[in-house]
Every structure is written in structure tokens, then in C-alpha cells.
Amino acid sequence: MRLNEEYKRQSIWRDWLPFIKTLSIDKHNTLLDLGCGIGTVTKMLSKNASHVIGIDFNNELIQEAEQIN
């Protein structure tokens, strides 16, 4: 199994939304998601902030994030 496929599989059962709701984020914030993987959490964060930047060392994961987001 490729790494991006594993990230997709895990995103089905990982529930990040309750954690994100505990963060003090408003529409004027710029956020940095280090180790963003395929961008699942980055996309969730973008609903609460004006600008979100996702960075990952793995180019395959970044390419997947660009395709699905």
C-alpha cells in the first residue's frame, strides 16, 4: 500500500473536528499545517481561518493533497 492510500484510509476513522473546535481560530488567522500529509486537516482548518498553508516533506503526499483539495 502506498503512503497516500494509507493516509486516505486513516482519514475515515480519525475524527479531527472535535480537536479543531477547541482551537482559538478566527477568520483573520493565517495557519501553518506542518506535516500536512494529504491535506485532510488543512482543509478542515481552512473553513475557520483566512489562509492555511500546508507543508509536508513527502512530495507524493503533497501531490495527492493538491488533487483532492
Secondary structure, DSSP 8 states (H G I E B T S, - for coil): --HHHHHHHHHHH---HHHHHTS---TT-EEEEET-TTSHHHHHHHTTSSEEEEE-S-HHHHHHHHHH-
